[in-house]
Amino acid sequence: MIHIAILMTVHNRREKTIRCLQHVKAQALDDSIRWHLYLTDDGCTDHTREAIQELIPDATIINGNGELYWNRGMHEAWKAARHDRDFDFYLWLNDDTMLLDTAISHLLACSEKENHQAIISGFVSSQTPPYTTTYCGRTRKEWVSCSGRMQKLRLMHGNAVLIPRYIYNKVGMNDAYYRHAFGDYDYALSAAKKGIEVYSSEDFIGRCDIDHKHPLCFDTQAPLAKRFRNLYAPTSYYHPTDAFHFDMKHNGPFIAIGRYLYLHLCCALPRLWRG
């Protein structure tokens, strides 16, 4: 029997969350595969919790205070799973990612090709044709596109990531320092330091449109005060202190200090931003 802990964190996206979980329930899985949902309700006020309990009555729901955001919410879900049992696999899943019905079985098959000793980041596409790659990860040189083969990655997106027990025993959980962003990139690089590879799936395993817009903190049309508030917002993908922590762990003090100063400079003078 294979036991999988599905880890999620949600905040006030009831309809999207329920659609995501309906796709989880529709998975075409062998009888030998069992999954259990561990989901952090990070202060939802739109009755997301009640809708989840109706759809998946045995789900383990962790209470958040609305200030955990993605990375810390995922950390709390993982802690709850570890408290219950030593699962064979942990599946990170974003609630805006709609899994294809063969997603979990495909991720497991890709993992088996690496003897369940690698992280598998699933290829996710746009919601509509021509189904172009939106999320998965990147090599040192470029963001990868789905090509029907597994590709070695340096960084991964956290949309749908399968982590075998072997990886957990070596790397542990995601770093709870980060609030929202950086946790997925950090985990991939932390695993690499332990000699663990990250691979893409062979094929698409889900649909999710790109939700990143031009950052307000580097928008020439936004007032300066608004730009700086956005830069330091918990959900910022460029939060200076989170970026500094990430760079100190993986890139060294010179890059950490350089990026910290660069982010503030670009916020003050957004025309300098190069993305």
PyRosetta script that sets phi, psi and omega in degrees:
from pyrosetta import init, pose_from_sequence

init()
pose = pose_from_sequence("MIHIAILMTVHNRREKTIRCLQHVKAQALDDSIRWHLYLTDDGCTDHTREAIQELIPDATIINGNGELYWNRGMHEAWKAARHDRDFDFYLWLNDDTMLLDTAISHLLACSEKENHQAIISGFVSSQTPPYTTTYCGRTRKEWVSCSGRMQKLRLMHGNAVLIPRYIYNKVGMNDAYYRHAFGDYDYALSAAKKGIEVYSSEDFIGRCDIDHKHPLCFDTQAPLAKRFRNLYAPTSYYHPTDAFHFDMKHNGPFIAIGRYLYLHLCCALPRLWRG")
pose.set_psi(1, 134.3)
pose.set_omega(1, 177.9)
pose.set_phi(2, -106.6)
pose.set_psi(2, 127.2)
pose.set_omega(2, -179.1)
pose.set_phi(3, -113.3)
pose.set_psi(3, 125.9)
pose.set_omega(3, -177.6)
pose.set_phi(4, -119.6)
pose.set_psi(4, 130.3)
pose.set_omega(4, 171.6)
pose.set_phi(5, -96.2)
pose.set_psi(5, 118.3)
pose.set_omega(5, 175.7)
pose.set_phi(6, -91.6)
pose.set_psi(6, 122.3)
pose.set_omega(6, -174.0)
pose.set_phi(7, -109.3)
pose.set_psi(7, 128.0)
pose.set_omega(7, 179.8)
pose.set_phi(8, -142.8)
pose.set_psi(8, 158.0)
pose.set_omega(8, 169.1)
pose.set_phi(9, -138.1)
pose.set_psi(9, 137.7)
pose.set_omega(9, -173.5)
pose.set_phi(10, -137.8)
pose.set_psi(10, 155.0)
pose.set_omega(10, 175.7)
pose.set_phi(11, -152.2)
pose.set_psi(11, 106.7)
pose.set_omega(11, 170.0)
pose.set_phi(12, 52.9)
pose.set_psi(12, 44.5)
pose.set_omega(12, 171.2)
pose.set_phi(13, -131.6)
pose.set_psi(13, 56.6)
pose.set_omega(13, -169.8)
pose.set_phi(14, -53.4)
pose.set_psi(14, -51.3)
pose.set_omega(14, -175.7)
pose.set_phi(15, -62.6)
pose.set_psi(15, -43.6)
pose.set_omega(15, 180.0)
pose.set_phi(16, -66.7)
pose.set_psi(16, -42.3)
pose.set_omega(16, 179.6)
pose.set_phi(17, -60.6)
pose.set_psi(17, -45.4)
pose.set_omega(17, -178.5)
pose.set_phi(18, -66.4)
pose.set_psi(18, -39.9)
pose.set_omega(18, 176.8)
pose.set_phi(19, -61.4)
pose.set_psi(19, -41.7)
pose.set_omega(19, 177.7)
pose.set_phi(20, -60.2)
pose.set_psi(20, -45.8)
pose.set_omega(20, -177.8)
pose.set_phi(21, -70.6)
pose.set_psi(21, -29.5)
pose.set_omega(21, 173.7)
pose.set_phi(22, -63.2)
pose.set_psi(22, -37.0)
pose.set_omega(22, 176.2)
pose.set_phi(23, -68.6)
pose.set_psi(23, -34.3)
pose.set_omega(23, 175.7)
pose.set_phi(24, -63.7)
pose.set_psi(24, -45.7)
pose.set_omega(24, -179.1)
pose.set_phi(25, -65.1)
pose.set_psi(25, -24.2)
pose.set_omega(25, -177.6)
pose.set_phi(26, -86.8)
pose.set_psi(26, 5.7)
pose.set_omega(26, -178.1)
pose.set_phi(27, -61.1)
pose.set_psi(27, 136.6)
pose.set_omega(27, 175.9)
pose.set_phi(28, -88.1)
pose.set_psi(28, 98.4)
pose.set_omega(28, -174.1)
pose.set_phi(29, -124.8)
pose.set_psi(29, 147.3)
pose.set_omega(29, 173.6)
pose.set_phi(30, -64.2)
pose.set_psi(30, 152.2)
pose.set_omega(30, -179.1)
pose.set_phi(31, -61.9)
pose.set_psi(31, -18.1)
pose.set_omega(31, -178.6)
pose.set_phi(32, -82.3)
pose.set_psi(32, -2.2)
pose.set_omega(32, -177.9)
pose.set_phi(33, -108.6)
pose.set_psi(33, 125.8)
pose.set_omega(33, 178.9)
pose.set_phi(34, -123.9)
pose.set_psi(34, 139.3)
pose.set_omega(34, 176.3)
pose.set_phi(35, -128.0)
pose.set_psi(35, 153.7)
pose.set_omega(35, 175.9)
pose.set_phi(36, -135.6)
pose.set_psi(36, 136.8)
pose.set_omega(36, -176.3)
pose.set_phi(37, -92.3)
pose.set_psi(37, 126.9)
pose.set_omega(37, 171.8)
pose.set_phi(38, -117.0)
pose.set_psi(38, 113.1)
pose.set_omega(38, -171.2)
pose.set_phi(39, -129.9)
pose.set_psi(39, 128.0)
pose.set_omega(39, 176.3)
pose.set_phi(40, -89.1)
pose.set_psi(40, 118.0)
pose.set_omega(40, 173.5)
pose.set_phi(41, -89.3)
pose.set_psi(41, 97.6)
pose.set_omega(41, -173.9)
pose.set_phi(42, -87.1)
pose.set_psi(42, 69.6)
pose.set_omega(42, 174.7)
pose.set_phi(43, 74.2)
pose.set_psi(43, 33.1)
pose.set_omega(43, -179.8)
pose.set_phi(44, -63.8)
pose.set_psi(44, 138.8)
pose.set_omega(44, 177.2)
pose.set_phi(45, -120.0)
pose.set_psi(45, 8.1)
pose.set_omega(45, -176.1)
pose.set_phi(46, -108.7)
pose.set_psi(46, 23.0)
pose.set_omega(46, 177.7)
pose.set_phi(47, 66.1)
pose.set_psi(47, 26.6)
pose.set_omega(47, 174.6)
pose.set_phi(48, -58.7)
pose.set_psi(48, -44.1)
pose.set_omega(48, -176.8)
pose.set_phi(49, -57.4)
pose.set_psi(49, -47.8)
pose.set_omega(49, -178.2)
pose.set_phi(50, -63.3)
pose.set_psi(50, -38.1)
pose.set_omega(50, 179.4)
pose.set_phi(51, -66.7)
pose.set_psi(51, -38.3)
pose.set_omega(51, 178.0)
pose.set_phi(52, -65.8)
pose.set_psi(52, -44.8)
pose.set_omega(52, -179.0)
pose.set_phi(53, -62.6)
pose.set_psi(53, -33.1)
pose.set_omega(53, 177.2)
pose.set_phi(54, -71.1)
pose.set_psi(54, -38.7)
pose.set_omega(54, -178.1)
pose.set_phi(55, -77.7)
pose.set_psi(55, -43.1)
pose.set_omega(55, -177.6)
pose.set_phi(56, -130.1)
pose.set_psi(56, 83.8)
pose.set_omega(56, -172.6)
pose.set_phi(57, -59.5)
pose.set_psi(57, -29.8)
pose.set_omega(57, -176.4)
pose.set_phi(58, -92.2)
pose.set_psi(58, 7.9)
pose.set_omega(58, 179.6)
pose.set_phi(59, -62.3)
pose.set_psi(59, 142.8)
pose.set_omega(59, 173.2)
pose.set_phi(60, -92.5)
pose.set_psi(60, 114.8)
pose.set_omega(60, -176.6)
pose.set_phi(61, -109.5)
pose.set_psi(61, 124.3)
pose.set_omega(61, -178.7)
pose.set_phi(62, -98.9)
pose.set_psi(62, 134.4)
pose.set_omega(62, -179.4)
pose.set_phi(63, -81.9)
pose.set_psi(63, 126.4)
pose.set_omega(63, 172.4)
pose.set_phi(64, -110.1)
pose.set_psi(64, 168.3)
pose.set_omega(64, -177.4)
pose.set_phi(65, -103.7)
pose.set_psi(65, 9.3)
pose.set_omega(65, -178.4)
pose.set_phi(66, 87.5)
pose.set_psi(66, 1.1)
pose.set_omega(66, -177.7)
pose.set_phi(67, -123.1)
pose.set_psi(67, 15.7)
pose.set_omega(67, 178.8)
pose.set_phi(68, -85.5)
pose.set_psi(68, -41.7)
pose.set_omega(68, -176.8)
pose.set_phi(69, 63.9)
pose.set_psi(69, -167.4)
pose.set_omega(69, -167.7)
pose.set_phi(70, -65.9)
pose.set_psi(70, -54.8)
pose.set_omega(70, -170.5)
pose.set_phi(71, -67.0)
pose.set_psi(71, -46.1)
pose.set_omega(71, -179.4)
pose.set_phi(72, -71.9)
pose.set_psi(72, -30.9)
pose.set_omega(72, 174.4)
pose.set_phi(73, -64.4)
pose.set_psi(73, -41.7)
pose.set_omega(73, 176.8)
pose.set_phi(74, -63.8)
pose.set_psi(74, -38.0)
pose.set_omega(74, 178.6)
pose.set_phi(75, -61.9)
pose.set_psi(75, -43.0)
pose.set_omega(75, 179.2)
pose.set_phi(76, -65.7)
pose.set_psi(76, -39.1)
pose.set_omega(76, 177.4)
pose.set_phi(77, -63.1)
pose.set_psi(77, -41.5)
pose.set_omega(77, -179.9)
pose.set_phi(78, -65.2)
pose.set_psi(78, -41.8)
pose.set_omega(78, 177.9)
pose.set_phi(79, -58.8)
pose.set_psi(79, -43.0)
pose.set_omega(79, -180.0)
pose.set_phi(80, -63.5)
pose.set_psi(80, -40.6)
pose.set_omega(80, 178.2)
pose.set_phi(81, -63.3)
pose.set_psi(81, -44.5)
pose.set_omega(81, -179.0)
pose.set_phi(82, -65.4)
pose.set_psi(82, -30.7)
pose.set_omega(82, 178.7)
pose.set_phi(83, -66.6)
pose.set_psi(83, -31.2)
pose.set_omega(83, -175.5)
pose.set_phi(84, -81.4)
pose.set_psi(84, -46.7)
pose.set_omega(84, -176.8)
pose.set_phi(85, -166.9)
pose.set_psi(85, 170.9)
pose.set_omega(85, 177.0)
pose.set_phi(86, -92.7)
pose.set_psi(86, 88.8)
pose.set_omega(86, -176.2)
pose.set_phi(87, -69.4)
pose.set_psi(87, 155.2)
pose.set_omega(87, 176.7)
pose.set_phi(88, -74.5)
pose.set_psi(88, -35.0)
pose.set_omega(88, -179.1)
pose.set_phi(89, -143.6)
pose.set_psi(89, 153.8)
pose.set_omega(89, 173.3)
pose.set_phi(90, -123.6)
pose.set_psi(90, 128.1)
pose.set_omega(90, -178.8)
pose.set_phi(91, -114.1)
pose.set_psi(91, 110.3)
pose.set_omega(91, 171.3)
pose.set_phi(92, -73.1)
pose.set_psi(92, 137.3)
pose.set_omega(92, 178.7)
pose.set_phi(93, -145.9)
pose.set_psi(93, 125.6)
pose.set_omega(93, 173.0)
pose.set_phi(94, -82.8)
pose.set_psi(94, 143.6)
pose.set_omega(94, -176.8)
pose.set_phi(95, -77.0)
pose.set_psi(95, -3.3)
pose.set_omega(95, 173.0)
pose.set_phi(96, -96.9)
pose.set_psi(96, 6.7)
pose.set_omega(96, 179.3)
pose.set_phi(97, -104.5)
pose.set_psi(97, 119.1)
pose.set_omega(97, -178.5)
pose.set_phi(98, -99.5)
pose.set_psi(98, 106.5)
pose.set_omega(98, -175.2)
pose.set_phi(99, -68.2)
pose.set_psi(99, 140.5)
pose.set_omega(99, 167.3)
pose.set_phi(100, -70.7)
pose.set_psi(100, 158.9)
pose.set_omega(100, -171.7)
pose.set_phi(101, -69.5)
pose.set_psi(101, -12.3)
pose.set_omega(101, 177.4)
pose.set_phi(102, -105.5)
pose.set_psi(102, 11.3)
pose.set_omega(102, -171.2)
pose.set_phi(103, -59.0)
pose.set_psi(103, -54.2)
pose.set_omega(103, -175.2)
pose.set_phi(104, -65.6)
pose.set_psi(104, -42.0)
pose.set_omega(104, 178.8)
pose.set_phi(105, -64.5)
pose.set_psi(105, -35.0)
pose.set_omega(105, 178.0)
pose.set_phi(106, -68.9)
pose.set_psi(106, -42.8)
pose.set_omega(106, 177.7)
pose.set_phi(107, -61.2)
pose.set_psi(107, -40.9)
pose.set_omega(107, 178.4)
pose.set_phi(108, -64.6)
pose.set_psi(108, -40.0)
pose.set_omega(108, 179.0)
pose.set_phi(109, -64.6)
pose.set_psi(109, -41.0)
pose.set_omega(109, 177.3)
pose.set_phi(110, -64.8)
pose.set_psi(110, -41.2)
pose.set_omega(110, 178.3)
pose.set_phi(111, -62.2)
pose.set_psi(111, -39.5)
pose.set_omega(111, 179.9)
pose.set_phi(112, -62.1)
pose.set_psi(112, -33.1)
pose.set_omega(112, 179.1)
pose.set_phi(113, -64.4)
pose.set_psi(113, -22.2)
pose.set_omega(113, 176.7)
pose.set_phi(114, -107.8)
pose.set_psi(114, 23.6)
pose.set_omega(114, 178.0)
pose.set_phi(115, 56.5)
pose.set_psi(115, 29.9)
pose.set_omega(115, -180.0)
pose.set_phi(116, 55.6)
pose.set_psi(116, 36.0)
pose.set_omega(116, 178.9)
pose.set_phi(117, -124.8)
pose.set_psi(117, 26.6)
pose.set_omega(117, 177.1)
pose.set_phi(118, -141.5)
pose.set_psi(118, 157.6)
pose.set_omega(118, 173.5)
pose.set_phi(119, -86.2)
pose.set_psi(119, 138.1)
pose.set_omega(119, 178.6)
pose.set_phi(120, -117.1)
pose.set_psi(120, 117.7)
pose.set_omega(120, 176.4)
pose.set_phi(121, -100.2)
pose.set_psi(121, 123.0)
pose.set_omega(121, -174.2)
pose.set_phi(122, -79.0)
pose.set_psi(122, 138.2)
pose.set_omega(122, 173.7)
pose.set_phi(123, -70.5)
pose.set_psi(123, 131.0)
pose.set_omega(123, 178.6)
pose.set_phi(124, -123.0)
pose.set_psi(124, 141.3)
pose.set_omega(124, -176.5)
pose.set_phi(125, -117.4)
pose.set_psi(125, 172.2)
pose.set_omega(125, 171.9)
pose.set_phi(126, -61.3)
pose.set_psi(126, 159.8)
pose.set_omega(126, -176.5)
pose.set_phi(127, -73.4)
pose.set_psi(127, -23.1)
pose.set_omega(127, -175.1)
pose.set_phi(128, -124.2)
pose.set_psi(128, 158.1)
pose.set_omega(128, 177.4)
pose.set_phi(129, -56.0)
pose.set_psi(129, 146.8)
pose.set_omega(129, 11.8)
pose.set_phi(130, -88.3)
pose.set_psi(130, 22.3)
pose.set_omega(130, 176.2)
pose.set_phi(131, 54.4)
pose.set_psi(131, 62.2)
pose.set_omega(131, 178.0)
pose.set_phi(132, -83.7)
pose.set_psi(132, 152.9)
pose.set_omega(132, -179.4)
pose.set_phi(133, -62.5)
pose.set_psi(133, 130.9)
pose.set_omega(133, 175.6)
pose.set_phi(134, -112.6)
pose.set_psi(134, -40.4)
pose.set_omega(134, -178.0)
pose.set_phi(135, -141.0)
pose.set_psi(135, 147.8)
pose.set_omega(135, 170.4)
pose.set_phi(136, 179.0)
pose.set_psi(136, -66.7)
pose.set_omega(136, -179.1)
pose.set_phi(137, 166.9)
pose.set_psi(137, -167.4)
pose.set_omega(137, -179.1)
pose.set_phi(138, -146.6)
pose.set_psi(138, 155.8)
pose.set_omega(138, 170.1)
pose.set_phi(139, -84.6)
pose.set_psi(139, -170.0)
pose.set_omega(139, 175.6)
pose.set_phi(140, -66.7)
pose.set_psi(140, -23.2)
pose.set_omega(140, -172.5)
pose.set_phi(141, -103.5)
pose.set_psi(141, -31.8)
pose.set_omega(141, -170.0)
pose.set_phi(142, -159.8)
pose.set_psi(142, 160.6)
pose.set_omega(142, 170.9)
pose.set_phi(143, -73.4)
pose.set_psi(143, 137.3)
pose.set_omega(143, -174.8)
pose.set_phi(144, -88.0)
pose.set_psi(144, 154.8)
pose.set_omega(144, 174.4)
pose.set_phi(145, -120.1)
pose.set_psi(145, 150.6)
pose.set_omega(145, -178.0)
pose.set_phi(146, -64.8)
pose.set_psi(146, 128.0)
pose.set_omega(146, -176.7)
pose.set_phi(147, -133.4)
pose.set_psi(147, 8.8)
pose.set_omega(147, -179.8)
pose.set_phi(148, 84.0)
pose.set_psi(148, 10.6)
pose.set_omega(148, 177.8)
pose.set_phi(149, -141.0)
pose.set_psi(149, 156.0)
pose.set_omega(149, 175.8)
pose.set_phi(150, -73.2)
pose.set_psi(150, 137.6)
pose.set_omega(150, -178.8)
pose.set_phi(151, -125.8)
pose.set_psi(151, 139.2)
pose.set_omega(151, -180.0)
pose.set_phi(152, -75.3)
pose.set_psi(152, 132.9)
pose.set_omega(152, -176.0)
pose.set_phi(153, -116.0)
pose.set_psi(153, 153.8)
pose.set_omega(153, 170.4)
pose.set_phi(154, -98.4)
pose.set_psi(154, -42.6)
pose.set_omega(154, 178.0)
pose.set_phi(155, -121.5)
pose.set_psi(155, 153.0)
pose.set_omega(155, 179.3)
pose.set_phi(156, -134.0)
pose.set_psi(156, 151.7)
pose.set_omega(156, 169.7)
pose.set_phi(157, -87.8)
pose.set_psi(157, 149.3)
pose.set_omega(157, -175.5)
pose.set_phi(158, -90.5)
pose.set_psi(158, 18.3)
pose.set_omega(158, -176.0)
pose.set_phi(159, -62.2)
pose.set_psi(159, -47.8)
pose.set_omega(159, 179.6)
pose.set_phi(160, -152.3)
pose.set_psi(160, 99.7)
pose.set_omega(160, -172.7)
pose.set_phi(161, -128.4)
pose.set_psi(161, 126.5)
pose.set_omega(161, 179.2)
pose.set_phi(162, -100.0)
pose.set_psi(162, 123.4)
pose.set_omega(162, -177.2)
pose.set_phi(163, -121.4)
pose.set_psi(163, 109.6)
pose.set_omega(163, 179.2)
pose.set_phi(164, -68.5)
pose.set_psi(164, 160.8)
pose.set_omega(164, 177.9)
pose.set_phi(165, -55.4)
pose.set_psi(165, -38.7)
pose.set_omega(165, 178.7)
pose.set_phi(166, -53.7)
pose.set_psi(166, -41.1)
pose.set_omega(166, -179.3)
pose.set_phi(167, -69.5)
pose.set_psi(167, -45.3)
pose.set_omega(167, 178.9)
pose.set_phi(168, -56.8)
pose.set_psi(168, -43.2)
pose.set_omega(168, -178.0)
pose.set_phi(169, -62.9)
pose.set_psi(169, -24.9)
pose.set_omega(169, 179.8)
pose.set_phi(170, -95.1)
pose.set_psi(170, -35.6)
pose.set_omega(170, -172.2)
pose.set_phi(171, -107.3)
pose.set_psi(171, -30.3)
pose.set_omega(171, -175.8)
pose.set_phi(172, 83.1)
pose.set_psi(172, -156.8)
pose.set_omega(172, -178.2)
pose.set_phi(173, -88.8)
pose.set_psi(173, 172.3)
pose.set_omega(173, 176.7)
pose.set_phi(174, -66.2)
pose.set_psi(174, 151.2)
pose.set_omega(174, -175.8)
pose.set_phi(175, -70.4)
pose.set_psi(175, 115.6)
pose.set_omega(175, -176.0)
pose.set_phi(176, -76.6)
pose.set_psi(176, 2.1)
pose.set_omega(176, 175.9)
pose.set_phi(177, -62.7)
pose.set_psi(177, -43.4)
pose.set_omega(177, -176.3)
pose.set_phi(178, -73.5)
pose.set_psi(178, 143.3)
pose.set_omega(178, 177.3)
pose.set_phi(179, -85.8)
pose.set_psi(179, -59.1)
pose.set_omega(179, -172.7)
pose.set_phi(180, -118.0)
pose.set_psi(180, -66.0)
pose.set_omega(180, -176.0)
pose.set_phi(181, -92.0)
pose.set_psi(181, 176.6)
pose.set_omega(181, 174.9)
pose.set_phi(182, 79.6)
pose.set_psi(182, -20.8)
pose.set_omega(182, -174.7)
pose.set_phi(183, -63.2)
pose.set_psi(183, -37.1)
pose.set_omega(183, -179.9)
pose.set_phi(184, -72.1)
pose.set_psi(184, -44.7)
pose.set_omega(184, 176.7)
pose.set_phi(185, -60.3)
pose.set_psi(185, -44.2)
pose.set_omega(185, -178.4)
pose.set_phi(186, -60.4)
pose.set_psi(186, -41.5)
pose.set_omega(186, -177.6)
pose.set_phi(187, -65.1)
pose.set_psi(187, -40.3)
pose.set_omega(187, 178.9)
pose.set_phi(188, -61.7)
pose.set_psi(188, -44.5)
pose.set_omega(188, -178.6)
pose.set_phi(189, -72.2)
pose.set_psi(189, -34.8)
pose.set_omega(189, 176.6)
pose.set_phi(190, -65.4)
pose.set_psi(190, -38.6)
pose.set_omega(190, 177.2)
pose.set_phi(191, -65.1)
pose.set_psi(191, -40.9)
pose.set_omega(191, -179.7)
pose.set_phi(192, -59.5)
pose.set_psi(192, -35.7)
pose.set_omega(192, 178.8)
pose.set_phi(193, -65.9)
pose.set_psi(193, -20.1)
pose.set_omega(193, 177.1)
pose.set_phi(194, -95.5)
pose.set_psi(194, 7.8)
pose.set_omega(194, -179.9)
pose.set_phi(195, 81.0)
pose.set_psi(195, 18.9)
pose.set_omega(195, -176.9)
pose.set_phi(196, -101.4)
pose.set_psi(196, 134.7)
pose.set_omega(196, -179.5)
pose.set_phi(197, -91.4)
pose.set_psi(197, 154.3)
pose.set_omega(197, 171.7)
pose.set_phi(198, -117.2)
pose.set_psi(198, 130.1)
pose.set_omega(198, 179.4)
pose.set_phi(199, -124.2)
pose.set_psi(199, 154.2)
pose.set_omega(199, 169.3)
pose.set_phi(200, -79.8)
pose.set_psi(200, 163.6)
pose.set_omega(200, 167.3)
pose.set_phi(201, -71.6)
pose.set_psi(201, 170.2)
pose.set_omega(201, 177.0)
pose.set_phi(202, -76.8)
pose.set_psi(202, -43.5)
pose.set_omega(202, -173.9)
pose.set_phi(203, -125.4)
pose.set_psi(203, 175.5)
pose.set_omega(203, 175.3)
pose.set_phi(204, -65.0)
pose.set_psi(204, 139.0)
pose.set_omega(204, 177.7)
pose.set_phi(205, -119.0)
pose.set_psi(205, -4.3)
pose.set_omega(205, -179.1)
pose.set_phi(206, -170.0)
pose.set_psi(206, 176.1)
pose.set_omega(206, 179.6)
pose.set_phi(207, -121.8)
pose.set_psi(207, 136.1)
pose.set_omega(207, 176.4)
pose.set_phi(208, -165.4)
pose.set_psi(208, 118.0)
pose.set_omega(208, 177.9)
pose.set_phi(209, -72.7)
pose.set_psi(209, 153.2)
pose.set_omega(209, 177.0)
pose.set_phi(210, -67.9)
pose.set_psi(210, 128.9)
pose.set_omega(210, -178.1)
pose.set_phi(211, -111.0)
pose.set_psi(211, 4.7)
pose.set_omega(211, -179.2)
pose.set_phi(212, -85.2)
pose.set_psi(212, 121.2)
pose.set_omega(212, 174.9)
pose.set_phi(213, -103.1)
pose.set_psi(213, 174.2)
pose.set_omega(213, 175.5)
pose.set_phi(214, -57.2)
pose.set_psi(214, 125.5)
pose.set_omega(214, -174.0)
pose.set_phi(215, -62.3)
pose.set_psi(215, 131.5)
pose.set_omega(215, -179.8)
pose.set_phi(216, -60.8)
pose.set_psi(216, -31.0)
pose.set_omega(216, -177.8)
pose.set_phi(217, -66.0)
pose.set_psi(217, -16.2)
pose.set_omega(217, 178.3)
pose.set_phi(218, -120.0)
pose.set_psi(218, 26.6)
pose.set_omega(218, -178.5)
pose.set_phi(219, -92.2)
pose.set_psi(219, 119.7)
pose.set_omega(219, -177.4)
pose.set_phi(220, -64.7)
pose.set_psi(220, -20.0)
pose.set_omega(220, -177.4)
pose.set_phi(221, -88.7)
pose.set_psi(221, -12.5)
pose.set_omega(221, -177.4)
pose.set_phi(222, -87.5)
pose.set_psi(222, 144.5)
pose.set_omega(222, 176.6)
pose.set_phi(223, -62.0)
pose.set_psi(223, 152.1)
pose.set_omega(223, -176.1)
pose.set_phi(224, -56.2)
pose.set_psi(224, -47.2)
pose.set_omega(224, -177.9)
pose.set_phi(225, -61.5)
pose.set_psi(225, -38.8)
pose.set_omega(225, 179.2)
pose.set_phi(226, -67.8)
pose.set_psi(226, -36.7)
pose.set_omega(226, 178.1)
pose.set_phi(227, -62.8)
pose.set_psi(227, -45.0)
pose.set_omega(227, -178.5)
pose.set_phi(228, -69.1)
pose.set_psi(228, -35.5)
pose.set_omega(228, 175.4)
pose.set_phi(229, -62.7)
pose.set_psi(229, -39.7)
pose.set_omega(229, 179.0)
pose.set_phi(230, -68.1)
pose.set_psi(230, -39.1)
pose.set_omega(230, 179.0)
pose.set_phi(231, -58.3)
pose.set_psi(231, -38.6)
pose.set_omega(231, -176.7)
pose.set_phi(232, -99.2)
pose.set_psi(232, 8.5)
pose.set_omega(232, 175.9)
pose.set_phi(233, -64.5)
pose.set_psi(233, 144.9)
pose.set_omega(233, -178.9)
pose.set_phi(234, -55.7)
pose.set_psi(234, -30.2)
pose.set_omega(234, -178.3)
pose.set_phi(235, -89.9)
pose.set_psi(235, 5.5)
pose.set_omega(235, -178.8)
pose.set_phi(236, -64.9)
pose.set_psi(236, 135.1)
pose.set_omega(236, 175.0)
pose.set_phi(237, -82.5)
pose.set_psi(237, -0.6)
pose.set_omega(237, -177.9)
pose.set_phi(238, -128.1)
pose.set_psi(238, 23.8)
pose.set_omega(238, -177.2)
pose.set_phi(239, -54.4)
pose.set_psi(239, 119.9)
pose.set_omega(239, -171.5)
pose.set_phi(240, -59.5)
pose.set_psi(240, -40.7)
pose.set_omega(240, -177.5)
pose.set_phi(241, -73.9)
pose.set_psi(241, -34.9)
pose.set_omega(241, 175.3)
pose.set_phi(242, -66.2)
pose.set_psi(242, -42.0)
pose.set_omega(242, 178.0)
pose.set_phi(243, -62.7)
pose.set_psi(243, -39.2)
pose.set_omega(243, 179.3)
pose.set_phi(244, -63.6)
pose.set_psi(244, -44.9)
pose.set_omega(244, 178.4)
pose.set_phi(245, -60.6)
pose.set_psi(245, -44.4)
pose.set_omega(245, 179.2)
pose.set_phi(246, -60.1)
pose.set_psi(246, -48.5)
pose.set_omega(246, -177.5)
pose.set_phi(247, -67.7)
pose.set_psi(247, -36.5)
pose.set_omega(247, 177.7)
pose.set_phi(248, -63.0)
pose.set_psi(248, -35.4)
pose.set_omega(248, 179.2)
pose.set_phi(249, -72.6)
pose.set_psi(249, -38.1)
pose.set_omega(249, -166.4)
pose.set_phi(250, -119.9)
pose.set_psi(250, -20.2)
pose.set_omega(250, -173.6)
pose.set_phi(251, -125.0)
pose.set_psi(251, -9.1)
pose.set_omega(251, 176.5)
pose.set_phi(252, 94.9)
pose.set_psi(252, 163.9)
pose.set_omega(252, -172.7)
pose.set_phi(253, -65.3)
pose.set_psi(253, -34.2)
pose.set_omega(253, -177.5)
pose.set_phi(254, -65.8)
pose.set_psi(254, -45.4)
pose.set_omega(254, 177.4)
pose.set_phi(255, -67.5)
pose.set_psi(255, -38.9)
pose.set_omega(255, 179.7)
pose.set_phi(256, -60.0)
pose.set_psi(256, -48.0)
pose.set_omega(256, -179.9)
pose.set_phi(257, -67.9)
pose.set_psi(257, -41.1)
pose.set_omega(257, -179.7)
pose.set_phi(258, -61.9)
pose.set_psi(258, -45.3)
pose.set_omega(258, -179.3)
pose.set_phi(259, -69.0)
pose.set_psi(259, -37.9)
pose.set_omega(259, 178.8)
pose.set_phi(260, -57.7)
pose.set_psi(260, -46.3)
pose.set_omega(260, 179.5)
pose.set_phi(261, -69.3)
pose.set_psi(261, -39.8)
pose.set_omega(261, -178.5)
pose.set_phi(262, -61.9)
pose.set_psi(262, -42.1)
pose.set_omega(262, -179.4)
pose.set_phi(263, -62.2)
pose.set_psi(263, -42.3)
pose.set_omega(263, 179.0)
pose.set_phi(264, -68.8)
pose.set_psi(264, -38.7)
pose.set_omega(264, 179.4)
pose.set_phi(265, -64.2)
pose.set_psi(265, -43.2)
pose.set_omega(265, -179.3)
pose.set_phi(266, -69.4)
pose.set_psi(266, -30.3)
pose.set_omega(266, 176.3)
pose.set_phi(267, -67.5)
pose.set_psi(267, -39.4)
pose.set_omega(267, 177.8)
pose.set_phi(268, -74.2)
pose.set_psi(268, -37.3)
pose.set_omega(268, -178.8)
pose.set_phi(269, -127.6)
pose.set_psi(269, 78.3)
pose.set_omega(269, -169.9)
pose.set_phi(270, -62.3)
pose.set_psi(270, -17.8)
pose.set_omega(270, 177.6)
pose.set_phi(271, -66.3)
pose.set_psi(271, -15.4)
pose.set_omega(271, 178.7)
pose.set_phi(272, -81.5)
pose.set_psi(272, -13.5)
pose.set_omega(272, -175.5)
pose.set_phi(273, -67.1)
pose.set_psi(273, 131.3)
pose.set_omega(273, -179.7)
pose.set_phi(274, -114.5)
pose.set_psi(274, 1.2)
pose.set_omega(274, 176.7)
pose.set_phi(275, 77.9)
pose.dump_pdb("model.pdb")
